[in-house]
Structures are given as C-alpha cells and as structure tokens.
Amino acid sequence: MTYGGSVALIVIGAILRFAISYSPSAVNLQLVGVILMIAGAVGLIVSLVWMFGRRRRTVTTTSAAAPQTEVYEERRYTEPPL
C-alpha cells in the first residue's frame, strides 16, 4: 500500500466516523470508519518501515591499508521507460 492509499483510507474512515450523521439499519458506518482508519494507519506504518528499510545499504570492504565503507542508494522503478 502506498502513502496516498493509506492517507486516503484514514481520511475516508474519519469522514465516515465523525462527519456522517446518517445511520442505516444494516450497516454501522461509525464502525466501518474506525476499521478504515486502523487499516490506513497500519498501511502507513508498514509502507514507512519498508521505505526506510530498503533506502540505503552499507557495504564494507576491507583492504590491506584500511577498511572503507561505501553507501549507495538503491532505486526501484515501477513504471517502464517512455
């Protein structure tokens, strides 16, 4: 789930929970709103952990003189080139 999708779930859930006064007999809209907000928060946490966990990797190389550390970024593209 992306950041935008997570934030959208949180916003839609908050609207259902706090802004809607209509209450149909078959569905509890306040409960659906709470469930959507929780799902959005979990998705946001997971996507942040995934992003920060895969952003940088450290490679340590040892040589005869002194150990050196290289840091590089790994980029993943999801769209094909134009």
N, CA, C and O atoms as a printed pandas DataFrame, in Angstrom:
     atom_number atom_name residue_name chain_id  residue_number  x_coord  y_coord  z_coord
0              1         N          MET        A               1    0.845   -1.161    0.000
1              2        CA          MET        A               1    0.000    0.000    0.000
2              3         C          MET        A               1    0.899    1.236    0.000
3              4         O          MET        A               1    1.915    1.273    0.695
4              5         N          THR        A               2    0.529    2.219   -0.764
5              6        CA          THR        A               2    1.335    3.434   -0.845
6              7         C          THR        A               2    0.894    4.435    0.219
7              8         O          THR        A               2   -0.086    4.225    0.935
8              9         N          TYR        A               3    1.651    5.532    0.297
9             10        CA          TYR        A               3    1.316    6.576    1.268
10            11         C          TYR        A               3   -0.039    7.196    0.946
11            12         O          TYR        A               3   -0.853    7.430    1.839
12            13         N          GLY        A               4   -0.266    7.452   -0.307
13            14        CA          GLY        A               4   -1.525    8.068   -0.713
14            15         C          GLY        A               4   -2.724    7.196   -0.403
15            16         O          GLY        A               4   -3.761    7.686    0.044
16            17         N          GLY        A               5   -2.579    5.904   -0.641
17            18        CA          GLY        A               5   -3.671    4.983   -0.319
18            19         C          GLY        A               5   -3.932    4.913    1.175
19            20         O          GLY        A               5   -5.084    4.848    1.604
20            21         N          SER        A               6   -2.877    4.925    1.963
21            22        CA          SER        A               6   -3.031    4.890    3.419
22            23         C          SER        A               6   -3.709    6.150    3.931
23            24         O          SER        A               6   -4.620    6.083    4.756
24            25         N          VAL        A               7   -3.264    7.287    3.444
25            26        CA          VAL        A               7   -3.866    8.547    3.873
26            27         C          VAL        A               7   -5.315    8.626    3.412
27            28         O          VAL        A               7   -6.166    9.134    4.142
28            29         N          ALA        A               8   -5.605    8.135    2.223
29            30        CA          ALA        A               8   -6.987    8.132    1.729
30            31         C          ALA        A               8   -7.880    7.273    2.623
31            32         O          ALA        A               8   -9.004    7.668    2.933
32            33         N          LEU        A               9   -7.396    6.107    3.040
33            34        CA          LEU        A               9   -8.191    5.271    3.946
34            35         C          LEU        A               9   -8.441    5.970    5.275
35            36         O          LEU        A               9   -9.541    5.891    5.822
36            37         N          ILE        A              10   -7.434    6.648    5.792
37            38        CA          ILE        A              10   -7.601    7.363    7.057
38            39         C          ILE        A              10   -8.624    8.489    6.913
39            40         O          ILE        A              10   -9.471    8.675    7.786
40            41         N          VAL        A              11   -8.545    9.238    5.814
41            42        CA          VAL        A              11   -9.473   10.347    5.598
42            43         C          VAL        A              11  -10.899    9.842    5.399
43            44         O          VAL        A              11  -11.836   10.386    5.983
44            45         N          ILE        A              12  -11.068    8.811    4.583
45            46        CA          ILE        A              12  -12.415    8.262    4.352
46            47         C          ILE        A              12  -12.985    7.698    5.645
47            48         O          ILE        A              12  -14.166    7.882    5.940
48            49         N          GLY        A              13  -12.145    7.009    6.418
49            50        CA          GLY        A              13  -12.610    6.481    7.699
50            51         C          GLY        A              13  -12.999    7.571    8.665
51            52         O          GLY        A              13  -13.990    7.435    9.383
52            53         N          ALA        A              14  -12.232    8.665    8.700
53            54        CA          ALA        A              14  -12.570    9.781    9.590
54            55         C          ALA        A              14  -13.870   10.454    9.163
55            56         O          ALA        A              14  -14.663   10.872   10.006
56            57         N          ILE        A              15  -14.083   10.556    7.865
57            58        CA          ILE        A              15  -15.342   11.142    7.381
58            59         C          ILE        A              15  -16.509   10.252    7.794
59            60         O          ILE        A              15  -17.527   10.748    8.276
60            61         N          LEU        A              16  -16.370    8.952    7.609
61            62        CA          LEU        A              16  -17.461    8.048    7.995
62            63         C          LEU        A              16  -17.687    8.054    9.508
63            64         O          LEU        A              16  -18.825    7.951    9.965
64            65         N          ARG        A              17  -16.627    8.171   10.272
65            66        CA          ARG        A              17  -16.749    8.098   11.731
66            67         C          ARG        A              17  -17.290    9.387   12.338
67            68         O          ARG        A              17  -18.141    9.338   13.226
68            69         N          PHE        A              18  -16.811   10.543   11.873
69            70        CA          PHE        A              18  -17.114   11.788   12.561
70            71         C          PHE        A              18  -18.060   12.723   11.809
71            72         O          PHE        A              18  -18.719   13.546   12.445
72            73         N          ALA        A              19  -18.154   12.629   10.487
73            74        CA          ALA        A              19  -18.907   13.630    9.735
74            75         C          ALA        A              19  -20.261   13.149    9.228
75            76         O          ALA        A              19  -21.091   13.973    8.846
76            77         N          ILE        A              20  -20.503   11.874    9.214
77            78        CA          ILE        A              20  -21.765   11.351    8.684
78            79         C          ILE        A              20  -22.733   11.148    9.842
79            80         O          ILE        A              20  -22.422   10.462   10.816
80            81         N          SER        A              21  -23.903   11.749    9.723
81            82        CA          SER        A              21  -24.908   11.567   10.770
82            83         C          SER        A              21  -25.977   10.551   10.360
83            84         O          SER        A              21  -26.771   10.118   11.195
84            85         N          TYR        A              22  -26.000   10.174    9.092
85            86        CA          TYR        A              22  -26.962    9.183    8.602
86            87         C          TYR        A              22  -26.578    7.813    9.134
87            88         O          TYR        A              22  -25.405    7.439    9.097
88            89         N          SER        A              23  -27.553    7.062    9.627
89            90        CA          SER        A              23  -27.283    5.751   10.200
90            91         C          SER        A              23  -28.238    4.713    9.609
91            92         O          SER        A              23  -29.363    4.571   10.088
92            93         N          PRO        A              24  -27.806    3.987    8.575
93            94        CA          PRO        A              24  -28.674    2.940    8.033
94            95         C          PRO        A              24  -28.809    1.783    9.011
95            96         O          PRO        A              24  -27.957    1.590    9.878
96            97         N          SER        A              25  -29.875    1.020    8.868
97            98        CA          SER        A              25  -30.132   -0.056    9.826
98            99         C          SER        A              25  -29.233   -1.275    9.604
99           100         O          SER        A              25  -28.983   -2.028   10.546
100          101         N          ALA        A              26  -28.750   -1.480    8.399
101          102        CA          ALA        A              26  -27.986   -2.691    8.101
102          103         C          ALA        A              26  -26.484   -2.538    8.335
103          104         O          ALA        A              26  -25.791   -3.534    8.538
104          105         N          VAL        A              27  -25.965   -1.294    8.310
105          106        CA          VAL        A              27  -24.526   -1.080    8.396
106          107         C          VAL        A              27  -24.233   -0.028    9.464
107          108         O          VAL        A              27  -24.888    1.013    9.518
108          109         N          ASN        A              28  -23.252   -0.305   10.304
109          110        CA          ASN        A              28  -22.801    0.664   11.292
110          111         C          ASN        A              28  -21.654    1.465   10.664
111          112         O          ASN        A              28  -20.513    1.005   10.637
112          113         N          LEU        A              29  -21.964    2.662   10.162
113          114        CA          LEU        A              29  -20.973    3.464    9.448
114          115         C          LEU        A              29  -19.844    3.940   10.363
115          116         O          LEU        A              29  -18.714    4.104    9.904
116          117         N          GLN        A              30  -20.127    4.161   11.634
117          118        CA          GLN        A              30  -19.078    4.575   12.558
118          119         C          GLN        A              30  -18.046    3.463   12.740
119          120         O          GLN        A              30  -16.848    3.739   12.802
120          121         N          LEU        A              31  -18.491    2.226   12.825
121          122        CA          LEU        A              31  -17.581    1.097   12.962
122          123         C          LEU        A              31  -16.766    0.895   11.684
123          124         O          LEU        A              31  -15.571    0.607   11.748
124          125         N          VAL        A              32  -17.399    1.043   10.544
125          126        CA          VAL        A              32  -16.682    0.940    9.271
126          127         C          VAL        A              32  -15.614    2.033    9.191
127          128         O          VAL        A              32  -14.510    1.782    8.707
128          129         N          GLY        A              33  -15.929    3.232    9.658
129          130        CA          GLY        A              33  -14.962    4.322    9.668
130          131         C          GLY        A              33  -13.766    4.023   10.551
131          132         O          GLY        A              33  -12.629    4.304   10.172
132          133         N          VAL        A              34  -14.009    3.457   11.725
133          134        CA          VAL        A              34  -12.910    3.102   12.627
134          135         C          VAL        A              34  -12.032    2.022   11.999
135          136         O          VAL        A              34  -10.806    2.095   12.081
136          137         N          ILE        A              35  -12.644    1.034   11.381
137          138        CA          ILE        A              35  -11.885   -0.044   10.730
138          139         C          ILE        A              35  -11.022    0.517    9.599
139          140         O          ILE        A              35   -9.865    0.124    9.455
140          141         N          LEU        A              36  -11.571    1.429    8.797
141          142        CA          LEU        A              36  -10.792    2.031    7.709
142          143         C          LEU        A              36   -9.638    2.874    8.243
143          144         O          LEU        A              36   -8.551    2.863    7.666
144          145         N          MET        A              37   -9.860    3.602    9.333
145          146        CA          MET        A              37   -8.771    4.402    9.912
146          147         C          MET        A              37   -7.655    3.507   10.449
147          148         O          MET        A              37   -6.476    3.821   10.282
148          149         N          ILE        A              38   -8.012    2.408   11.084
149          150        CA          ILE        A              38   -6.995    1.476   11.591
150          151         C          ILE        A              38   -6.225    0.841   10.441
151          152         O          ILE        A              38   -5.001    0.724   10.500
152          153         N          ALA        A              39   -6.935    0.432    9.398
153          154        CA          ALA        A              39   -6.268   -0.167    8.239
154          155         C          ALA        A              39   -5.336    0.842    7.562
155          156         O          ALA        A              39   -4.243    0.475    7.130
156          157         N          GLY        A              40   -5.748    2.089    7.466
157          158        CA          GLY        A              40   -4.900    3.115    6.884
158          159         C          GLY        A              40   -3.662    3.382    7.724
159          160         O          GLY        A              40   -2.573    3.568    7.180
160          161         N          ALA        A              41   -3.818    3.404    9.049
161          162        CA          ALA        A              41   -2.668    3.633    9.931
162          163         C          ALA        A              41   -1.672    2.479    9.838
163          164         O          ALA        A              41   -0.463    2.707    9.788
164          165         N          VAL        A              42   -2.169    1.245    9.813
165          166        CA          VAL        A              42   -1.285    0.085    9.680
166          167         C          VAL        A              42   -0.573    0.115    8.327
167          168         O          VAL        A              42    0.627   -0.150    8.255
168          169         N          GLY        A              43   -1.292    0.432    7.267
169          170        CA          GLY        A              43   -0.676    0.524    5.944
170          171         C          GLY        A              43    0.375    1.609    5.876
171          172         O          GLY        A              43    1.404    1.425    5.227
172          173         N          LEU        A              44    0.142    2.742    6.533
173          174        CA          LEU        A              44    1.113    3.827    6.546
174          175         C          LEU        A              44    2.379    3.417    7.302
175          176         O          LEU        A              44    3.490    3.707    6.860
176          177         N          ILE        A              45    2.212    2.750    8.430
177          178        CA          ILE        A              45    3.370    2.291    9.208
178          179         C          ILE        A              45    4.179    1.270    8.411
179          180         O          ILE        A              45    5.407    1.346    8.371
180          181         N          VAL        A              46    3.504    0.324    7.783
181          182        CA          VAL        A              46    4.200   -0.710    7.007
182          183         C          VAL        A              46    4.942   -0.093    5.830
183          184         O          VAL        A              46    6.079   -0.473    5.552
184          185         N          SER        A              47    4.318    0.847    5.140
185          186        CA          SER        A              47    4.986    1.459    3.991
186          187         C          SER        A              47    6.178    2.313    4.423
187          188         O          SER        A              47    7.184    2.353    3.716
188          189         N          LEU        A              48    6.089    2.993    5.563
189          190        CA          LEU        A              48    7.234    3.761    6.054
190          191         C          LEU        A              48    8.385    2.851    6.466
191          192         O          LEU        A              48    9.544    3.139    6.167
192          193         N          VAL        A              49    8.070    1.753    7.151
193          194        CA          VAL        A              49    9.117    0.801    7.546
194          195         C          VAL        A              49    9.767    0.206    6.308
195          196         O          VAL        A              49   10.988    0.055    6.264
196          197         N          TRP        A              50    8.984   -0.127    5.320
197          198        CA          TRP        A              50    9.527   -0.707    4.083
198          199         C          TRP        A              50   10.416    0.296    3.358
199          200         O          TRP        A              50   11.474   -0.064    2.842
200          201         N          MET        A              51    9.979    1.569    3.320
201          202        CA          MET        A              51   10.769    2.572    2.617
202          203         C          MET        A              51   12.103    2.821    3.315
203          204         O          MET        A              51   13.142    2.842    2.656
204          205         N          PHE        A              52   12.097    3.008    4.622
205          206        CA          PHE        A              52   13.332    3.295    5.337
206          207         C          PHE        A              52   14.223    2.066    5.454
207          208         O          PHE        A              52   15.439    2.207    5.585
208          209         N          GLY        A              53   13.662    0.884    5.413
209          210        CA          GLY        A              53   14.460   -0.329    5.487
210          211         C          GLY        A              53   15.195   -0.641    4.204
211          212         O          GLY        A              53   16.244   -1.283    4.243
212          213         N          ARG        A              54   14.678   -0.209    3.069
213          214        CA          ARG        A              54   15.284   -0.523    1.781
214          215         C          ARG        A              54   15.962    0.665    1.131
215          216         O          ARG        A              54   16.460    0.549    0.011
216          217         N          ARG        A              55   15.994    1.793    1.797
217          218        CA          ARG        A              55   16.508    3.002    1.165
218          219         C          ARG        A              55   18.016    2.982    0.979
219          220         O          ARG        A              55   18.513    3.272   -0.109
220          221         N          ARG        A              56   18.737    2.644    2.021
221          222        CA          ARG        A              56   20.196    2.649    1.936
222          223         C          ARG        A              56   20.745    1.338    2.459
223          224         O          ARG        A              56   20.216    0.736    3.394
224          225         N          ARG        A              57   21.802    0.929    1.835
225          226        CA          ARG        A              57   22.535   -0.248    2.285
226          227         C          ARG        A              57   23.991    0.136    2.433
227          228         O          ARG        A              57   24.512    0.931    1.651
228          229         N          THR        A              58   24.640   -0.417    3.419
229          230        CA          THR        A              58   26.046   -0.119    3.654
230          231         C          THR        A              58   26.870   -1.339    3.296
231          232         O          THR        A              58   26.580   -2.452    3.736
232          233         N          VAL        A              59   27.898   -1.120    2.497
233          234        CA          VAL        A              59   28.795   -2.187    2.090
234          235         C          VAL        A              59   30.165   -1.855    2.669
235          236         O          VAL        A              59   30.698   -0.771    2.432
236          237         N          THR        A              60   30.724   -2.773    3.416
237          238        CA          THR        A              60   32.045   -2.568    3.997
238          239         C          THR        A              60   33.048   -3.448    3.268
239          240         O          THR        A              60   32.867   -4.660    3.154
240          241         N          THR        A              61   34.094   -2.826    2.782
241          242        CA          THR        A              61   35.150   -3.576    2.118
242          243         C          THR        A              61   36.425   -3.431    2.926
243          244         O          THR        A              61   36.712   -2.361    3.463
244          245         N          THR        A              62   37.171   -4.487    3.007
245          246        CA          THR        A              62   38.435   -4.429    3.737
246          247         C          THR        A              62   39.582   -4.574    2.751
247          248         O          THR        A              62   39.545   -5.393    1.832
248          249         N          SER        A              63   40.561   -3.786    2.962
249          250        CA          SER        A              63   41.764   -3.862    2.135
250          251         C          SER        A              63   42.962   -3.979    3.062
251          252         O          SER        A              63   42.813   -3.978    4.284
252          253         N          ALA        A              64   44.131   -4.079    2.489
253          254        CA          ALA        A              64   45.340   -4.215    3.291
254          255         C          ALA        A              64   45.628   -2.934    4.074
255          256         O          ALA        A              64   46.160   -2.994    5.183
256          257         N          ALA        A              65   45.277   -1.770    3.504
257          258        CA          ALA        A              65   45.595   -0.500    4.168
258          259         C          ALA        A              65   44.600   -0.190    5.285
259          260         O          ALA        A              65   44.991   -0.084    6.447
260          261         N          ALA        A              66   43.321   -0.044    4.946
261          262        CA          ALA        A              66   42.312    0.311    5.950
262          263         C          ALA        A              66   40.934   -0.073    5.418
263          264         O          ALA        A              66   40.715   -0.059    4.207
264          265         N          PRO        A              67   40.016   -0.412    6.298
265          266        CA          PRO        A              67   38.653   -0.724    5.838
266          267         C          PRO        A              67   37.947    0.543    5.357
267          268         O          PRO        A              67   38.116    1.619    5.933
268          269         N          GLN        A              68   37.155    0.399    4.295
269          270        CA          GLN        A              68   36.405    1.518    3.745
270          271         C          GLN        A              68   34.935    1.154    3.730
271          272         O          GLN        A              68   34.577   -0.015    3.590
272          273         N          THR        A              69   34.091    2.149    3.873
273          274        CA          THR        A              69   32.656    1.936    3.843
274          275         C          THR        A              69   32.066    2.718    2.686
275          276         O          THR        A              69   32.326    3.910    2.527
276          277         N          GLU        A              70   31.266    2.029    1.876
277          278        CA          GLU        A              70   30.579    2.668    0.761
278          279         C          GLU        A              70   29.088    2.645    1.058
279          280         O          GLU        A              70   28.546    1.638    1.515
280          281         N          VAL        A              71   28.435    3.766    0.792
281          282        CA          VAL        A              71   26.986    3.848    0.953
282          283         C          VAL        A              71   26.408    4.186   -0.407
283          284         O          VAL        A              71   26.870    5.110   -1.077
284          285         N          TYR        A              72   25.393    3.432   -0.815
285          286        CA          TYR        A              72   24.760    3.723   -2.082
286          287         C          TYR        A              72   23.257    3.568   -1.938
287          288         O          TYR        A              72   22.773    2.846   -1.066
288          289         N          GLU        A              73   22.530    4.253   -2.802
289          290        CA          GLU        A              73   21.083    4.183   -2.799
290          291         C          GLU        A              73   20.618    3.193   -3.847
291          292         O          GLU        A              73   21.175    3.107   -4.941
292          293         N          GLU        A              74   19.595    2.454   -3.492
293          294        CA          GLU        A              74   19.010    1.505   -4.426
294          295         C          GLU        A              74   17.644    2.043   -4.843
295          296         O          GLU        A              74   16.777    2.267   -3.999
296          297         N          ARG        A              75   17.459    2.245   -6.124
297          298        CA          ARG        A              75   16.195    2.775   -6.621
298          299         C          ARG        A              75   15.486    1.694   -7.414
299          300         O          ARG        A              75   16.091    0.970   -8.205
300          301         N          ARG        A              76   14.206    1.610   -7.180
301          302        CA          ARG        A              76   13.386    0.648   -7.913
302          303         C          ARG        A              76   12.313    1.422   -8.678
303          304         O          ARG        A              76   11.556    2.201   -8.099
304          305         N          TYR        A              77   12.265    1.193   -9.970
305          306        CA          TYR        A              77   11.309    1.865  -10.806
306          307         C          TYR        A              77   10.175    0.899  -11.126
307          308         O          TYR        A              77   10.409   -0.244  -11.519
308          309         N          THR        A              78    8.945    1.373  -10.953
309          310        CA          THR        A              78    7.797    0.524  -11.213
310          311         C          THR        A              78    7.185    0.794  -12.579
311          312         O          THR        A              78    6.443   -0.039  -13.098
312          313         N          GLU        A              79    7.485    1.943  -13.165
313          314        CA          GLU        A              79    6.927    2.267  -14.474
314          315         C          GLU        A              79    7.970    1.996  -15.549
315          316         O          GLU        A              79    9.156    2.240  -15.327
316          317         N          PRO        A              80    7.560    1.501  -16.694
317          318        CA          PRO        A              80    8.521    1.277  -17.785
318          319         C          PRO        A              80    8.989    2.604  -18.357
319          320         O          PRO        A              80    8.261    3.593  -18.284
320          321         N          PRO        A              81   10.192    2.647  -18.926
321          322        CA          PRO        A              81   10.684    3.896  -19.529
322          323         C          PRO        A              81    9.843    4.272  -20.747
323          324         O          PRO        A              81    9.277    3.409  -21.417
324          325         N          LEU        A              82    9.772    5.560  -21.020
325          326        CA          LEU        A              82    8.953    6.044  -22.135
326          327         C          LEU        A              82    9.660    5.906  -23.447
327          328         O          LEU        A              82    9.108    6.267  -24.486
